[in-house]
Amino acid sequence: MDLSDELIQALDYSESIVVLTDDKGNVRYVNESFVKKYGYSKEEIKGQNPRLFKSDYHDEIYYQNLWNTIRNGETWRGIFKNRTKSGAYIWEKAIISPVVINDKLTGYIAVKEDITRQRELESQLDRDNHFLDELFDNSPIGIAIIQPQYNEEKEVTDFIVIRANPSAGNVIGKLGLVGLKVSEILPKNDVIDKRLRLISKRKSSFEAHFKEQGKYVKYRTFPFGKDNICLFFYDVSPYRQTIEALGASEERYFSLVEDAPALISRFDKDGLLIYANEQYCKTFEVDKEELVGKCIYDWYPDEEKERAKRTIESLTADNPISVVEHQLLLKNGKVKWMRWLDRALVDSSGNIFEYQSVGMDLTPLKQTEIELIQHRNKLDAVVNSTVAGIGVVSPKGKFVLVNERLQKLLGFGSKEAMYQYSHLEVTHPLWQHEAEMYFNKLLVGEIDDYNLECQFIRNDKATFWGDLHVSPIRDVNGQVLEIIGIVTDITSKKEIEFQLKEREKKLKELNATKDKLFSIIAHDIKNPFNSILGFASLLKNNLEFYTQEEVKYYVDQIAISSENVYKLLDDLLIWAKSQLGQMKVKPQFFKPRHLVNEAIDNYGILAKNKQIHLENDVSHQLVVYADLDMIKFVIRNLLHNGIKFTNANGEVRCSSYESDDYNVISIRDTGIGIRPEKLKVLFDISDYISTTGTAEEKGTGLGLHLSKDMIEKNKGLIEVESQEGKGTEFRLLLPKDKNEKSTE
């Protein structure tokens, strides 16, 4: 380890912050103390300029003086307020010196000490001193700091005032107290002189009478600092006047107390009764002579005596009042409930000399309270046992009372938790407007009550159906005080209603399907067979009389009718399997282009006869994940429909493209289009409007109904756009996500 390594290691162990810069002020080295204080790593700070640490506390002149000093080859000493990487501020005492090697300035070295805590303490001390000065100067009580004066025997002979606030002079009616002796500002009195000799040794309290001014001044002292005494004094003349007035009015006081309806008494520290008024004696059902001189605790039950004593003994001059309730045991065995307000009476020295008690007979109130509690318990038992949820809300809608059933219905952990909510907050948003409308009508008296079947939101965000009955609670003047609501859970009833409606809907669909099936069997199957039988009979009976062209025409008609019947029967069989739940989805990967080619081959003759061009533009690369047989049926059905509803020299084109979530197969024709009223019910077998093809081909609507069902079973969608006279486009949207399983 060379000298430079030893130096760097020593600097890293130093508690001082060390920063070494080049001659331009850019950082070359910082020690570990810098890294800990500022939060920058050595790699981060290397090459940076110290202005990075600026807090904007110092102005530019401050930094100019610094640079002028160190550039002149001198050492600069000062204090910085800088900012760390985290944005925190740090106070530092810094010494910055130039580094000169071989008479050449190579850089600067800064050695800094963190004085942040010291600055904070100094600032706090300044604030505390300012606060104390403000408190001293603005106190309404006179405050003076005095120093003792000693004789040769080191005995205190007097005190001199070294500081006094403005209130001090106001209290004693003499300004400019500083420099005066205490004996000069207090009236001459032997007792006061004795007090003055004691105040340097311990806390003291005494009173002085300024006869010329007609004032009584109270003094309190305590040693302060090394050799100072703090003297508080304040005018107690009003208090003394009150005491004197109290003596004058005592007779009137006793006359009022004696006739008062409350129980009034006075007793000493031992609990012995000194005075009791007339009402006190009536309540205790004894004569006054039997009460005075007796201990008040004798009237307490044994279990209450110690508590009563502790309450009285806890009273102080600063906390002189207590309120206590207890049972009172009379001599005749009666038990009464009493409430006492006990007050400690304090003399001018702050000592308790006796107690005054004002009592009230709570027996009738307690009996009523017990009856109310019993009644409330019965009512709570009834309310909480009912199967209905019961809630009471204020006119503003806030819950003020709920039973356990409503709490559980709404999923709250406690009744108190519900009292933070309003009735609208637990009502489903779909019903809030209606609930608020009825609630407001109830408040203004438009209605007397209302019933509402609506949904409610539980605390866990689940919902349930409830039958709500709401009525007001009014005062004697008819004003609405609160509103009560009774909720019955009708979720099961609603589910049954929904199931019945769903079954009714399915039943209607089945009836429509049955009617459609009978219609197909009665007409759509019978008519093609009539054509087949008719043309076959003509050929059978007159074959030798027909030309080759006529024979070909009749054979083509038989083929077309046979193909239509076959397709219809195929659709019926597939539809029957679907209705019986036998149509299962078996997804696999395949290229739909092959299915389109196959469908074009199947319907090539039909398209050729109508002079319709069939085009397959489905991508060679497109692969879908679905049930192959179902998609084959859908493509064949849509291609057949395109041929059926397209005029001669038209076109049916199959193409494909991709969207974000789907592979899309499009089958577009240039045919006659679909009327808007038919487009709305195109896939609904019960409302299907039959349309004849351009060559008078018949249709049942079964194929489109089955196509939609099959695409949806493969988690896909089928869309259609059409304009009358311009053609129709069907789009099959099959999901791209191969991990999403299809359903049956």
Solvent accessible surface area in square Angstrom, and as a share of the most:
residue,aa,sasa,rsa
1,M,158,0.71
2,D,85,0.44
3,L,143,0.71
4,S,63,0.41
5,D,67,0.35
6,E,85,0.38
7,L,105,0.52
8,I,78,0.39
9,Q,79,0.35
10,A,60,0.47
11,L,40,0.20
12,D,33,0.17
13,Y,172,0.65
14,S,38,0.24
15,E,165,0.74
16,S,38,0.25
17,I,2,0.01
18,V,3,0.02
19,V,6,0.04
20,L,44,0.22
21,T,10,0.06
22,D,37,0.19
23,D,74,0.38
24,K,157,0.66
25,G,1,0.01
26,N,47,0.24
27,V,3,0.02
28,R,121,0.44
29,Y,36,0.14
30,V,2,0.01
31,N,0,0.00
32,E,69,0.31
33,S,14,0.09
34,F,0,0.00
35,V,36,0.21
36,K,165,0.70
37,K,86,0.37
38,Y,1,0.00
39,G,46,0.44
40,Y,29,0.11
41,S,41,0.27
42,K,59,0.25
43,E,147,0.66
44,E,79,0.36
45,I,1,0.01
46,K,138,0.59
47,G,51,0.49
48,Q,77,0.34
49,N,32,0.17
50,P,45,0.29
51,R,157,0.57
52,L,76,0.38
53,F,5,0.02
54,K,54,0.23
55,S,13,0.09
56,D,126,0.65
57,Y,120,0.46
58,H,26,0.12
59,D,89,0.46
60,E,107,0.48
61,I,112,0.57
62,Y,66,0.25
63,Y,27,0.10
64,Q,102,0.45
65,N,79,0.41
66,L,8,0.04
67,W,64,0.22
68,N,85,0.44
69,T,32,0.18
70,I,3,0.01
71,R,154,0.56
72,N,113,0.58
73,G,49,0.47
74,E,103,0.46
75,T,55,0.32
76,W,26,0.09
77,R,169,0.62
78,G,18,0.17
79,I,58,0.29
80,F,15,0.06
81,K,45,0.19
82,N,11,0.06
83,R,96,0.35
84,T,15,0.09
85,K,105,0.45
86,S,103,0.66
87,G,35,0.33
88,A,56,0.43
89,Y,112,0.43
90,I,10,0.05
91,W,33,0.12
92,E,0,0.00
93,K,103,0.44
94,A,0,0.00
95,I,72,0.37
96,I,17,0.09
97,S,28,0.18
98,P,24,0.15
99,V,41,0.23
100,V,86,0.49
101,I,96,0.49
102,N,142,0.73
103,D,145,0.75
104,K,139,0.59
105,L,61,0.30
106,T,41,0.24
107,G,1,0.01
108,Y,8,0.03
109,I,51,0.26
110,A,13,0.10
111,V,60,0.35
112,K,11,0.05
113,E,92,0.41
114,D,50,0.26
115,I,8,0.04
116,T,28,0.16
117,R,158,0.57
118,Q,94,0.42
119,R,72,0.26
120,E,87,0.39
121,L,94,0.47
122,E,75,0.34
123,S,46,0.30
124,Q,78,0.35
125,L,106,0.53
126,D,92,0.48
127,R,134,0.49
128,D,61,0.32
129,N,71,0.37
130,H,115,0.51
131,F,125,0.52
132,L,104,0.52
133,D,61,0.32
134,E,79,0.35
135,L,97,0.48
136,F,26,0.11
137,D,66,0.34
138,N,103,0.53
139,S,15,0.10
140,P,119,0.75
141,I,69,0.35
142,G,0,0.00
143,I,17,0.09
144,A,1,0.01
145,I,17,0.08
146,I,0,0.00
147,Q,70,0.31
148,P,13,0.08
149,Q,57,0.25
150,Y,106,0.40
151,N,52,0.26
152,E,164,0.73
153,E,121,0.54
154,K,163,0.69
155,E,102,0.46
156,V,33,0.19
157,T,84,0.49
158,D,18,0.09
159,F,1,0.00
160,I,49,0.25
161,V,1,0.01
162,I,70,0.35
163,R,99,0.36
164,A,26,0.20
165,N,5,0.03
166,P,85,0.53
167,S,18,0.11
168,A,0,0.00
169,G,4,0.04
170,N,97,0.50
171,V,16,0.09
172,I,5,0.03
173,G,53,0.51
174,K,86,0.36
175,L,142,0.70
176,G,63,0.61
177,L,6,0.03
178,V,91,0.52
179,G,44,0.42
180,L,52,0.26
181,K,79,0.33
182,V,1,0.01
183,S,37,0.24
184,E,93,0.42
185,I,11,0.05
186,L,13,0.06
187,P,40,0.25
188,K,170,0.72
189,N,70,0.36
190,D,108,0.56
191,V,92,0.53
192,I,8,0.04
193,D,59,0.30
194,K,123,0.52
195,R,84,0.31
196,L,20,0.10
197,R,132,0.48
198,L,69,0.34
199,I,1,0.01
200,S,34,0.22
201,K,158,0.67
202,R,128,0.47
203,K,155,0.66
204,S,12,0.07
205,S,38,0.24
206,F,13,0.05
207,E,53,0.24
208,A,2,0.02
209,H,67,0.30
210,F,17,0.07
211,K,159,0.68
212,E,164,0.74
213,Q,84,0.37
214,G,44,0.43
215,K,47,0.20
216,Y,45,0.17
217,V,0,0.00
218,K,24,0.10
219,Y,3,0.01
220,R,116,0.42
221,T,4,0.02
222,F,69,0.29
223,P,63,0.40
224,F,96,0.40
225,G,67,0.65
226,K,208,0.88
227,D,70,0.36
228,N,33,0.17
229,I,6,0.03
230,C,9,0.05
231,L,6,0.03
232,F,60,0.25
233,F,2,0.01
234,Y,63,0.24
235,D,58,0.30
236,V,17,0.10
237,S,8,0.05
238,P,84,0.53
239,Y,88,0.33
240,R,70,0.26
241,Q,110,0.49
242,T,82,0.47
243,I,80,0.41
244,E,110,0.49
245,A,57,0.45
246,L,105,0.52
247,G,51,0.49
248,A,81,0.63
249,S,28,0.18
250,E,78,0.35
251,E,145,0.65
252,R,158,0.58
253,Y,67,0.25
254,F,64,0.27
255,S,63,0.40
256,L,131,0.65
257,V,9,0.05
258,E,48,0.22
259,D,121,0.63
260,A,23,0.18
261,P,120,0.75
262,A,32,0.25
263,L,4,0.02
264,I,18,0.09
265,S,2,0.01
266,R,42,0.15
267,F,3,0.01
268,D,39,0.20
269,K,127,0.54
270,D,104,0.54
271,G,1,0.01
272,L,74,0.37
273,L,6,0.03
274,I,80,0.41
275,Y,37,0.14
276,A,0,0.00
277,N,0,0.00
278,E,83,0.37
279,Q,56,0.25
280,Y,6,0.02
281,C,9,0.05
282,K,127,0.54
283,T,8,0.04
284,F,5,0.02
285,E,80,0.36
286,V,27,0.15
287,D,91,0.47
288,K,62,0.26
289,E,140,0.63
290,E,79,0.35
291,L,0,0.00
292,V,60,0.35
293,G,47,0.45
294,K,104,0.44
295,C,30,0.18
296,I,18,0.09
297,Y,15,0.06
298,D,96,0.50
299,W,22,0.08
300,Y,22,0.09
301,P,19,0.12
302,D,115,0.60
303,E,136,0.61
304,E,30,0.13
305,K,58,0.24
306,E,102,0.46
307,R,95,0.35
308,A,5,0.04
309,K,70,0.30
310,R,148,0.54
311,T,30,0.17
312,I,10,0.05
313,E,130,0.58
314,S,68,0.44
315,L,9,0.04
316,T,66,0.38
317,A,48,0.37
318,D,141,0.73
319,N,93,0.47
320,P,34,0.21
321,I,69,0.35
322,S,19,0.12
323,V,91,0.52
324,V,12,0.07
325,E,55,0.25
326,H,2,0.01
327,Q,60,0.27
328,L,1,0.01
329,L,88,0.44
330,L,6,0.03
331,K,150,0.63
332,N,90,0.46
333,G,51,0.49
334,K,104,0.44
335,V,76,0.44
336,K,32,0.14
337,W,72,0.25
338,M,0,0.00
339,R,94,0.34
340,W,14,0.05
341,L,73,0.36
342,D,7,0.04
343,R,98,0.36
344,A,4,0.03
345,L,34,0.17
346,V,49,0.28
347,D,54,0.28
348,S,63,0.41
349,S,76,0.49
350,G,34,0.33
351,N,88,0.45
352,I,29,0.15
353,F,100,0.42
354,E,23,0.10
355,Y,13,0.05
356,Q,39,0.18
357,S,3,0.02
358,V,52,0.30
359,G,2,0.02
360,M,113,0.50
361,D,51,0.26
362,L,4,0.02
363,T,22,0.13
364,P,85,0.54
365,L,101,0.50
366,K,35,0.15
367,Q,105,0.46
368,T,67,0.39
369,E,69,0.31
370,I,86,0.44
371,E,109,0.49
372,L,110,0.55
373,I,88,0.45
374,Q,100,0.45
375,H,114,0.51
376,R,118,0.43
377,N,87,0.45
378,K,141,0.60
379,L,89,0.44
380,D,51,0.26
381,A,58,0.45
382,V,104,0.60
383,V,36,0.21
384,N,44,0.22
385,S,90,0.58
386,T,44,0.26
387,V,123,0.71
388,A,13,0.10
389,G,0,0.00
390,I,29,0.15
391,G,4,0.04
392,V,11,0.06
393,V,9,0.05
394,S,26,0.17
395,P,56,0.35
396,K,187,0.79
397,G,2,0.02
398,K,90,0.38
399,F,14,0.06
400,V,64,0.37
401,L,78,0.39
402,V,4,0.03
403,N,1,0.01
404,E,73,0.33
405,R,84,0.31
406,L,8,0.04
407,Q,25,0.11
408,K,132,0.56
409,L,13,0.06
410,L,2,0.01
411,G,25,0.24
412,F,15,0.06
413,G,77,0.74
414,S,42,0.27
415,K,51,0.22
416,E,116,0.52
417,A,39,0.30
418,M,0,0.00
419,Y,64,0.24
420,Q,128,0.57
421,Y,75,0.28
422,S,20,0.13
423,H,31,0.14
424,L,43,0.22
425,E,98,0.44
426,V,8,0.04
427,T,4,0.02
428,H,37,0.17
429,P,84,0.53
430,L,139,0.69
431,W,56,0.20
432,Q,60,0.27
433,H,145,0.65
434,E,56,0.25
435,A,3,0.02
436,E,78,0.35
437,M,75,0.33
438,Y,59,0.22
439,F,13,0.05
440,N,73,0.37
441,K,68,0.29
442,L,1,0.00
443,L,54,0.27
444,V,106,0.61
445,G,44,0.42
446,E,118,0.53
447,I,46,0.23
448,D,109,0.56
449,D,65,0.33
450,Y,17,0.06
451,N,91,0.47
452,L,13,0.06
453,E,61,0.27
454,C,1,0.00
455,Q,33,0.15
456,F,13,0.05
457,I,37,0.19
458,R,70,0.26
459,N,70,0.36
460,D,90,0.47
461,K,159,0.68
462,A,47,0.36
463,T,64,0.37
464,F,15,0.06
465,W,35,0.12
466,G,0,0.00
467,D,46,0.24
468,L,21,0.10
469,H,62,0.28
470,V,7,0.04
471,S,31,0.20
472,P,27,0.17
473,I,67,0.34
474,R,97,0.36
475,D,47,0.24
476,V,152,0.87
477,N,122,0.62
478,G,34,0.33
479,Q,119,0.53
480,V,25,0.15
481,L,93,0.47
482,E,58,0.26
483,I,2,0.01
484,I,47,0.24
485,G,13,0.12
486,I,67,0.34
487,V,8,0.05
488,T,59,0.34
489,D,58,0.30
490,I,17,0.08
491,T,35,0.20
492,S,78,0.50
493,K,94,0.40
494,K,24,0.10
495,E,88,0.40
496,I,99,0.50
497,E,54,0.24
498,F,93,0.39
499,Q,91,0.41
500,L,105,0.52
501,K,128,0.54
502,E,83,0.37
503,R,157,0.57
504,E,92,0.41
505,K,113,0.48
506,K,111,0.47
507,L,103,0.51
508,K,128,0.54
509,E,83,0.37
510,L,100,0.50
511,N,69,0.36
512,A,24,0.19
513,T,13,0.07
514,K,93,0.39
515,D,82,0.43
516,K,39,0.16
517,L,47,0.24
518,F,117,0.49
519,S,48,0.31
520,I,1,0.01
521,I,87,0.44
522,A,49,0.38
523,H,107,0.48
524,D,32,0.17
525,I,27,0.14
526,K,120,0.51
527,N,73,0.38
528,P,23,0.15
529,F,87,0.36
530,N,79,0.41
531,S,43,0.28
532,I,29,0.15
533,L,117,0.58
534,G,34,0.33
535,F,44,0.18
536,A,42,0.33
537,S,52,0.33
538,L,70,0.35
539,L,23,0.11
540,K,170,0.72
541,N,92,0.47
542,N,46,0.23
543,L,97,0.48
544,E,132,0.59
545,F,150,0.62
546,Y,49,0.18
547,T,75,0.44
548,Q,153,0.68
549,E,129,0.58
550,E,75,0.34
551,V,37,0.21
552,K,129,0.55
553,Y,115,0.44
554,Y,40,0.15
555,V,73,0.42
556,D,46,0.24
557,Q,50,0.22
558,I,37,0.19
559,A,56,0.43
560,I,49,0.25
561,S,15,0.10
562,S,45,0.29
563,E,60,0.27
564,N,48,0.25
565,V,7,0.04
566,Y,141,0.54
567,K,33,0.14
568,L,16,0.08
569,L,71,0.36
570,D,37,0.19
571,D,8,0.04
572,L,20,0.10
573,L,119,0.59
574,I,31,0.16
575,W,25,0.09
576,A,35,0.27
577,K,95,0.40
578,S,23,0.15
579,Q,85,0.38
580,L,126,0.63
581,G,48,0.46
582,Q,103,0.46
583,M,20,0.09
584,K,97,0.41
585,V,19,0.11
586,K,148,0.63
587,P,46,0.29
588,Q,85,0.38
589,F,112,0.47
590,F,20,0.08
591,K,81,0.34
592,P,0,0.00
593,R,45,0.16
594,H,114,0.51
595,L,10,0.05
596,V,0,0.00
597,N,59,0.30
598,E,74,0.33
599,A,0,0.00
600,I,32,0.16
601,D,111,0.58
602,N,75,0.38
603,Y,7,0.03
604,G,28,0.27
605,I,132,0.67
606,L,20,0.10
607,A,3,0.02
608,K,162,0.68
609,N,80,0.41
610,K,25,0.11
611,Q,115,0.51
612,I,11,0.06
613,H,98,0.44
614,L,25,0.12
615,E,51,0.23
616,N,17,0.09
617,D,64,0.33
618,V,1,0.01
619,S,44,0.28
620,H,110,0.49
621,Q,149,0.66
622,L,13,0.06
623,V,66,0.38
624,V,3,0.01
625,Y,61,0.23
626,A,0,0.00
627,D,10,0.05
628,L,45,0.22
629,D,97,0.50
630,M,8,0.03
631,I,0,0.00
632,K,49,0.21
633,F,18,0.07
634,V,0,0.00
635,I,1,0.00
636,R,63,0.23
637,N,4,0.02
638,L,2,0.01
639,L,1,0.00
640,H,10,0.04
641,N,24,0.12
642,G,3,0.03
643,I,0,0.00
644,K,15,0.06
645,F,36,0.15
646,T,0,0.00
647,N,82,0.42
648,A,59,0.45
649,N,130,0.67
650,G,14,0.14
651,E,47,0.21
652,V,0,0.00
653,R,82,0.30
654,C,0,0.00
655,S,33,0.22
656,S,24,0.16
657,Y,110,0.42
658,E,116,0.52
659,S,47,0.30
660,D,134,0.70
661,D,94,0.49
662,Y,55,0.21
663,N,13,0.07
664,V,4,0.02
665,I,0,0.00
666,S,4,0.03
667,I,4,0.02
668,R,128,0.47
669,D,14,0.07
670,T,73,0.43
671,G,3,0.03
672,I,58,0.30
673,G,15,0.15
674,I,26,0.13
675,R,89,0.32
676,P,81,0.51
677,E,87,0.39
678,K,10,0.04
679,L,54,0.27
680,K,173,0.73
681,V,34,0.20
682,L,4,0.02
683,F,34,0.14
684,D,60,0.31
685,I,14,0.07
686,S,49,0.31
687,D,79,0.41
688,Y,30,0.12
689,I,65,0.33
690,S,69,0.45
691,T,27,0.16
692,T,50,0.29
693,G,6,0.05
694,T,43,0.25
695,A,59,0.45
696,E,130,0.58
697,E,20,0.09
698,K,134,0.57
699,G,13,0.12
700,T,16,0.10
701,G,10,0.10
702,L,2,0.01
703,G,7,0.07
704,L,12,0.06
705,H,45,0.20
706,L,1,0.00
707,S,0,0.00
708,K,69,0.29
709,D,38,0.20
710,M,5,0.02
711,I,0,0.00
712,E,83,0.37
713,K,38,0.16
714,N,3,0.01
715,K,82,0.35
716,G,4,0.04
717,L,83,0.42
718,I,21,0.11
719,E,65,0.29
720,V,30,0.17
721,E,101,0.46
722,S,25,0.16
723,Q,111,0.49
724,E,105,0.47
725,G,61,0.59
726,K,145,0.61
727,G,8,0.08
728,T,8,0.04
729,E,15,0.07
730,F,14,0.06
731,R,34,0.12
732,L,0,0.00
733,L,20,0.10
734,L,1,0.00
735,P,23,0.14
736,K,78,0.33
737,D,78,0.40
738,K,120,0.51
739,N,123,0.63
740,E,81,0.36
741,K,172,0.73
742,S,25,0.16
743,T,72,0.42
744,E,118,0.53
